[in-house]
């Protein structure tokens, strides 16, 4: 019985360590970081790297994406 308790405690310890480090090392999404920077009235250009700015611009473009299904592009019979 003692051996089962030891193994169970080892397993729980490993699971807690994995969850802790996964939370600690996970990156915040670029949108959330940009919102914090804007709320603090800082410059995105000075704070973000070039790759992060490119990723944020792709995010903004995806929000404003327009479809190509315009009524003007549909052929009438």
C-alpha positions in Angstrom: 0.0 0.0 0.0 2.9 2.3 0.8 4.4 1.7 -2.6 1.1 2.6 -4.3 1.0 5.9 -2.4 4.6 6.7 -3.3 4.0 6.1 -7.0 0.8 8.1 -6.9 2.5 11.0 -5.2 5.3 10.8 -7.8 2.8 10.8 -10.6 0.9 13.8 -9.2 4.1 15.7 -8.6 5.2 15.2 -12.2 1.7 16.3 -13.5 1.8 19.4 -11.3 5.3 20.3 -12.6 4.3 19.8 -16.2 1.2 22.0 -15.8 3.1 24.7 -14.0 5.9 24.9 -16.6 3.4 24.8 -19.5 1.6 27.8 -18.0 4.8 29.5 -17.2 6.4 29.0 -20.6 3.4 29.5 -22.8 3.5 32.6 -24.9 0.7 35.2 -24.9 -1.1 35.7 -28.2 0.2 38.7 -30.3 -3.3 40.3 -30.2 -3.3 40.3 -26.4 0.2 41.7 -26.2 -0.7 44.4 -28.7 -3.8 45.4 -26.7 -1.8 45.8 -23.6 0.8 48.0 -25.4 -2.0 50.1 -26.9 -3.7 50.5 -23.5 -0.4 51.7 -22.0 -0.1 54.2 -24.8 3.3 52.8 -26.0 4.5 52.4 -29.5 4.0 49.1 -31.3 6.9 49.9 -33.5 9.3 50.3 -30.6 8.0 47.3 -28.6 7.5 44.6 -31.3 10.1 43.0 -33.4 9.7 43.0 -37.2 8.3 39.5 -37.2 5.8 40.3 -34.4 4.6 43.4 -36.3 4.2 41.3 -39.5 2.2 38.8 -37.5 0.0 41.5 -36.0 -0.6 43.1 -39.4 -1.7 39.7 -40.7 -4.1 39.4 -37.8 -5.6 42.9 -38.5 -5.9 42.1 -42.2 -7.8 38.9 -41.3 -10.2 40.9 -39.2 -10.9 43.3 -42.1 -10.9 40.6 -44.8 -13.5 41.1 -47.5 -14.9 38.3 -49.5 -14.6 38.2 -53.3 -18.3 37.4 -53.6 -19.3 40.9 -54.7 -22.6 41.4 -56.5 -20.6 43.2 -59.2 -18.5 40.1 -60.0 -21.5 37.8 -60.5 -22.4 37.4 -64.1 -26.0 37.9 -65.0 -27.7 35.5 -67.5 
